[in-house]
Amino acid sequence: MTKPRVHIATDHAGMELSAHLVSHLGALGYDVTDHGPTAYDPLDDYPSFCIRAALAVVADQEAGVEALGIVLGGSGNGEQIAANKVRGVRAALVWNLDTARLAREHNDANVVAVGGRQHSVDEATKLIEAFLDEPFSHDERHVRRIGKIATYESTGEIVD
């Protein structure tokens, strides 16, 4: 089974975790693209890094390449918000194994957000692995709900 391409981005608060994940996931056979930052700057701004990673996920998916994204920060909240501004992204903030798996199984999330200051490197790695390993269920109710979100995203129409 082919593993998805993984696009990763962070801010200064997630740099240690990001470096670990790039190495760890690469060793597991993932094709990992790091969207930055490349150097520690305690005043950096995460939106540009996270948006670039999210754009790359969508571009790959539109090209028929299986891809997922990872955005990291102190809490993961801002990074999730930034990624979710990209049309076609469903970014989920995860904090335990259930939320990591359900983000994929029920929501077909294509980007995962994790707070680097909220988890040890080991805990965060397990959350990321659970997200990457979990397939979307394709259950009709989940497909329908995601379709309604996509309709709103593209047309502004709320479908009941």
N, C-alpha and C positions, 0 to 999 in steps of 0.2 A: 504494500500500500504506500503510495506516494504521500509524503508529508507536505502540508501547505507551506508556501513561502511566508515568512514572518517579517513584518515591518515593525520596528521598535523605536520609540522616542521617549525622552525623559526631560526632566529639568535637573538642576543641581542636586536636589534632594534624592533623586533616584539613580544617580550615576553609578554608585557601587553595585546596586542591584542590576542595572542595565548591563554593565560590563560582565557581570556573572552570567546573566541570561544569554547574552550574545555567544559567549564561550560554551556554556552548558547546552543550549539548544543546537548550536552548530555541531557539537559532539554527538547529539542525538540524531543528526541527519537533516535538520531543518536548514533551509537556505535563508539566512537572517540578514536583513538590511537594516543598518543602524542609521537613523535619521537625526542623530545628535541629541545633545551637543557633543562636541569633540574635546572640550576642555572645561574644567570646573570654573564656574562663574556664579558666585552666590547671588548675583543680581540678574541672572538670566531670566528670560521670559519664555515659558513653556508653550504658549499657543503656536508659534511658528513651527516648532519641532513636531508637536502632536498633529497639527493640521497636515504637514508634509507626509507623515506616516499614514494618516487616514486617507489622504488623496492617493497614495501609492497602493493601498489595499483596494480601493475602489477601481483604480486604473487596471490593476492586475485582474480583478474579478470581471471587469468588463471585457478584458482581453481573453477570458476563458482560463486564466491561471488561478488555481486555488490559493487564496491568500488570507491571512488573518493579521491583526495588529495588536500591539501591546503599547500602552502609554502609562508612564510611571511618573509619580511626583511624591510630595510629602504625604498628601491624603489621597490622591488620585481623583479628587472631585473636579478640580479645574481642568485637568487633562482630559477627563471624560467629557466635560462640557465642550471643550475645544474640538475634540474629535467628532462629537455629535453635530457640529455645525457643517460638516462635510456631507453633501447630499449622497445618500446611499450607505452611510455608516450607521450602525447600531452598536454603540459603545456601551458597555456595562461595567459599572464599578463592582468589583467582587471583594468579599472579605472573609469568605469561608468556602469550603469545598462545594457545598450545595449551591451557593450563588454562582460559583464558577461554572459548574456543570449545567445548571438551569439556564444560564445566559445563552449557552449554545443550544441545548436540547429544546427549549421552549421559544426562545427569542431569536435564534439564528444570529446572535451577536457576532459581528465580524471584527470587533476591537474590544480588548479587555483593558480595564483601568485598575491599577493596584497602587495603594499608598505605600511607598517605600519606608515611611516612618511608622507605619501601622503594623508591620510584620517583620519577622526575622527574614534573612535571605532564604533560609530553608522553607519557611512557611510560604513565602511569596512564590518560590519556585514550584511548590506543590500546587498552588492555586493556578499558576500559569499552565502547568502541565495538564491539570484537570480540564481547563478551558480548551486547550489545544487538542486534547484527546477526545473530547465529547462531540459526537455528531449531532446535527440537527435532526429532530424526530420526524419531520415532514408530516406530523399529524395535521389533519385538515383544519382544526380550530386554530393552531398556531400559524399555519400558512395564511389563513383568512385574516387573522389579526395583524400579521406583518404586512399583508397587502393593504389593509386600511391605513396603516402608518405610512406606507409608501405612497398611497394615493394622496394623502394630505401633504406629504413632503413635496410631491411634484405638482399638485394642482391647487392646494389650499382648501380642497373640499373635504368636509368631515363626513365620512360614510358611517351610517348607523348599522 
